Amino acid sequence: MLKPNTFALTALLAALTALAPLSTDLYLPTLPDIGRAFGVSPSQVQLTMSAYLFGFALGQIGYGPISDWYGRRSGLLVALSCYCAGSLICLLAPSIDVLIGARVLQAFGGSGAIVLARAVVRDFYSGARAGRELSMIGLVMAFGPVSAPLIGGALHALFGWRSSFAALLVFGLILTLTVALKMPETLAGRPDARLSLASMLAGYHDLLRDRDFKLYLLIGTVSYTGLIAWLVAVPFIYNSRFGLTPFVMSLAIAGSAVGYLVGTLIATRIVVRAGIVRTMGYGAAIMLAGALAICAAVALDFQSVVWIALAVGLNLLGFGLLFPQTIAGGLSCAAERAGAASSLLGFAPQVSAALLSAWVVASIRDSAWPAALSVLAMAMLVLVLWRPLQSRPGR
């Protein structure tokens, strides 16, 4: 069985957490071709992303609190089974409607994986140490957003768009087997109250009464929303504005994702010394600089995609510094309800991102401005929300 403070456990938790970005990033370069294959509009294809985000958000509401009573390992096995079933249906989908529905099931499974992986971190660690662990998980899983578009683009070129879902199915099966054989139960104690809808809602209410938890929740939600708003629009922007092929597009997306990898690497080095709040401040400032650079690149209408890709990379560097700390900070506010806290910290960003991304894709047409301005607005709001946390620098 895997033990805390080992790379093997960190790698498994990172792989579980990576299900979410892999399930979105791996098939990003194929979005235009999915539309052509089914003969539907970009807005309909985008529903495969929005459906995933909504399913991912709704799934998280139940997994966390239930795992506070029944444990993390059994919840992970149920979640991964759902994920594999959804991936199989995506692979075989005969129409866009079936694909959209299957994405909901896939997301329902993926949501449990990420919620329970974060709850396991809280079971073992707390405070800045949890922040470092989550940053290390982020560092390992950052190779997903860097490599996923490249792998997705290569698979698409060789085997077509369905091959991305075949790869996700294989990955899900490997994780299911690993959890079944190697994952210990990490839940030490259970709440005194009986599990019921009322007790679940009461737990959420108690969390939302905590000022700091609300700030961490809002900052994580806003920063993630800005990122997803750009990611769902970028395939159409790169395809219509620069005429990129799916593979070249995957190179541009992966190049930007290196910024996230660098940000999480820096966070692992500084968070124990600087603290969660100060590390978040560094990330917020860099995110804003990156958002301004994106808007400048759009305004100057460069003929090369390189400048936009670099600007997005800077924004992602800040996101890599900030986002894992919002999770660690939020979980540090939860004592006996780490599962419920993890659920809320995952639910709110997904719903917000799904709503904004649907509007962005419906609005882009031939302009990148809706996506660019959304990223800028979210980055500015992150900085505003972060300031009240400075009164609690030790968190």
Long-range contacts (C-beta under 8 A, 24 or more apart in sequence): 1-182, 1-183, 1-184, 2-182, 2-183, 2-184, 3-184, 4-124, 4-125, 5-124, 8-182, 10-133, 10-136, 10-137, 10-140, 11-140, 12-175, 12-178, 12-179, 12-182, 12-183, 13-117, 13-120, 13-121, 13-137, 14-136, 14-137, 14-138, 14-139, 14-140, 14-141, 15-140, 15-141, 15-171, 15-175, 15-178, 16-76, 16-113, 16-114, 16-116, 16-117, 16-175, 16-179, 17-113, 17-114, 17-117, 17-118, 17-137, 17-138, 17-141, 18-140, 18-141, 18-144, 19-83, 19-109, 19-110, 19-113, 19-114, 19-171, 19-172, 19-175, 20-56, 20-110, 20-111, 20-113, 20-114, 21-141, 21-144, 21-145, 21-148, 22-144, 22-148, 22-168, 22-171, 23-52, 23-106, 23-107, 23-110, 23-168, 24-49, 24-52, 24-228, 24-231, 25-144, 25-145, 25-148, 25-149, 25-152, 25-231, 25-253, 25-257, 26-148, 26-149, 26-151, 26-152, 26-164, 26-167, 26-168, 27-152, 27-161, 27-164, 27-165, 28-148, 28-149, 28-152, 28-231, 28-234, 28-235, 28-249, 28-250, 28-253, 29-149, 29-152, 29-153, 29-156, 29-235, 29-246, 29-247, 29-249, 29-250, 29-253, 30-152, 30-156, 30-161, 30-164, 30-246, 31-235, 31-236, 32-235, 32-236, 32-239, 32-246, 33-156, 33-161, 33-246, 34-96, 34-99, 34-161, 37-161, 38-95, 38-96, 38-99, 40-96, 42-236, 42-361, 43-361, 43-362, 44-96, 45-96, 46-232, 46-357, 46-358, 46-361, 46-362, 47-96, 47-100, 47-358, 48-96, 48-99, 48-100, 48-103, 49-103, 49-232, 49-354, 49-357, 50-232, 50-354, 50-357, 50-358, 51-100, 51-101, 51-103, 51-104, 51-107, 52-103, 52-104, 52-106, 52-107, 53-107, 53-228, 53-350, 53-351, 53-353, 53-354, 53-357, 54-104, 54-107, 54-350, 54-351, 54-354, 55-103, 55-104, 55-105, 55-106, 55-107, 55-108, 55-111, 56-107, 56-108, 56-110, 56-111, 56-346, 56-350, 57-111, 57-346, 57-347, 57-348, 57-349, 57-350, 57-351, 57-354, 58-108, 58-111, 58-347, 59-107, 59-108, 59-109, 59-110, 59-111, 59-112, 60-111, 60-112, 60-114, 60-115, 60-342, 60-343, 60-344, 60-346, 60-347, 60-350, 61-343, 61-347, 62-200, 62-343, 63-111, 63-112, 63-115, 63-116, 63-339, 63-343, 64-115, 64-116, 64-119, 64-338, 64-339, 64-340, 64-341, 64-342, 64-343, 64-344, 65-195, 65-199, 65-200, 65-203, 65-204, 65-337, 65-339, 65-340, 65-343, 66-195, 66-200, 66-339, 67-115, 67-116, 67-119, 67-187, 67-339, 68-119, 68-187, 68-190, 68-191, 68-203, 68-336, 68-337, 68-338, 68-339, 68-340, 69-190, 69-191, 69-195, 70-195, 71-185, 71-187, 72-116, 72-119, 72-120, 72-123, 72-183, 72-185, 72-186, 72-187, 72-339, 73-179, 73-183, 73-184, 73-185, 73-186, 75-112, 75-116, 76-112, 76-113, 76-116, 76-117, 76-179, 76-183, 77-176, 77-179, 77-180, 78-112, 79-108, 79-109, 79-110, 79-111, 79-112, 79-113, 79-116, 80-109, 80-112, 80-113, 80-172, 80-175, 80-176, 80-179, 81-109, 81-176, 82-106, 82-108, 82-109, 82-112, 83-108, 83-109, 83-110, 83-112, 83-113, 83-172, 84-109, 84-169, 84-172, 84-173, 84-176, 85-109, 87-165, 87-168, 87-169, 87-172, 88-169, 90-165, 90-168, 91-162, 91-165, 91-166, 91-169, 106-168, 109-172, 111-346, 111-350, 113-175, 114-346, 115-339, 115-342, 115-343, 115-346, 116-339, 116-342, 118-327, 118-331, 118-338, 118-342, 118-345, 118-346, 119-186, 119-338, 119-339, 119-342, 120-186, 121-328, 121-331, 122-331, 122-334, 122-338, 122-341, 122-342, 123-186, 123-187, 123-188, 123-338, 124-186, 126-331, 126-332, 127-276, 127-328, 127-332, 127-395, 128-271, 128-272, 128-275, 128-276, 128-328, 129-272, 130-328, 130-331, 130-332, 131-267, 131-271, 131-272, 131-276, 131-279, 131-324, 131-325, 131-328, 131-329, 132-267, 132-268, 132-271, 132-272, 133-328, 134-324, 134-325, 134-327, 134-328, 135-264, 135-267, 135-268, 135-271, 135-324, 135-325, 136-264, 136-268, 137-324, 138-260, 138-264, 138-267, 138-320, 138-323, 138-324, 139-261, 139-264, 139-265, 139-267, 139-268, 142-257, 142-260, 142-261, 142-264, 142-265, 142-320, 143-261, 145-254, 145-257, 145-260, 145-261, 146-254, 146-257, 146-258, 146-260, 146-261, 147-254, 148-254, 149-249, 149-250, 149-251, 149-253, 149-254, 149-257, 150-250, 150-251, 150-254, 152-250, 153-246, 153-247, 153-248, 153-249, 153-250, 153-251, 154-247, 154-250, 156-246, 156-247, 157-246, 157-247, 189-336, 191-336, 191-337, 200-340, 203-337, 203-340, 204-340, 204-344, 206-337, 207-333, 207-334, 207-337, 207-340, 207-341, 207-344, 208-344, 210-333, 212-329, 212-333, 212-389, 212-392, 212-395, 213-330, 213-333, 213-334, 213-341, 215-385, 215-386, 215-388, 215-389, 216-326, 216-327, 216-329, 216-330, 216-333, 216-345, 216-389, 217-326, 217-330, 217-344, 217-345, 217-348, 218-348, 218-385, 219-280, 219-284, 219-322, 219-326, 219-382, 219-385, 219-386, 219-389, 220-323, 220-326, 220-327, 220-330, 220-345, 220-348, 220-349, 221-348, 221-349, 221-352, 222-352, 222-378, 222-381, 222-382, 222-385, 223-284, 223-287, 223-319, 223-322, 223-323, 223-326, 223-378, 223-379, 223-382, 224-323, 224-349, 224-350, 224-352, 224-353, 225-349, 225-352, 225-353, 225-356, 225-374, 225-378, 226-287, 226-291, 226-315, 226-374, 226-375, 226-377, 226-378, 226-379, 226-382, 227-315, 227-316, 227-319, 227-353, 227-375, 228-353, 228-354, 228-356, 228-357, 229-353, 229-356, 229-357, 229-360, 229-371, 229-374, 229-375, 229-378, 230-294, 230-312, 230-315, 230-371, 230-372, 230-374, 230-375, 231-357, 232-357, 232-360, 232-361, 233-357, 233-360, 233-361, 233-364, 233-368, 233-370, 233-371, 234-312, 234-371, 236-361, 236-364, 237-364, 237-368, 237-371, 238-305, 240-366, 241-366, 241-368, 242-304, 242-305, 244-305, 252-305, 252-309, 253-309, 255-309, 255-313, 256-309, 256-310, 256-312, 256-313, 256-316, 257-313, 257-316, 258-313, 259-290, 259-312, 259-313, 259-314, 259-315, 259-316, 259-317, 259-319, 259-320, 260-316, 260-317, 260-319, 260-320, 261-320, 262-317, 262-320, 263-316, 263-317, 263-318, 263-319, 263-320, 263-321, 263-322, 264-320, 264-321, 264-324, 265-320, 266-317, 266-320, 266-321, 267-320, 267-321, 267-324, 267-325, 271-325, 275-393, 275-394, 275-395, 276-325, 276-328, 276-329, 276-332, 276-395, 277-325, 277-329, 277-386, 277-389, 277-390, 277-392, 277-393, 277-395, 278-393, 279-321, 279-322, 279-325, 280-321, 280-322, 280-325, 280-326, 280-329, 280-386, 280-389, 281-386, 281-390, 282-318, 282-321, 282-322, 283-318, 283-319, 283-320, 283-321, 283-322, 283-323, 283-325, 284-318, 284-322, 284-379, 284-382, 284-383, 284-386, 285-318, 285-383, 286-314, 286-315, 286-317, 286-318, 286-321, 287-315, 287-318, 287-319, 287-322, 287-379, 287-382, 287-383, 288-318, 288-376, 288-379, 288-380, 288-382, 288-383, 289-314, 289-315, 289-318, 290-314, 290-315, 290-316, 290-317, 290-318, 290-379, 291-315, 291-372, 291-375, 291-376, 291-378, 291-379, 291-380, 292-376, 294-372, 294-375, 294-376, 295-372, 295-373, 295-375, 295-376, 298-368, 298-369, 298-372, 308-368, 315-375, 315-379, 318-379, 322-382, 329-389, 329-395, 332-395
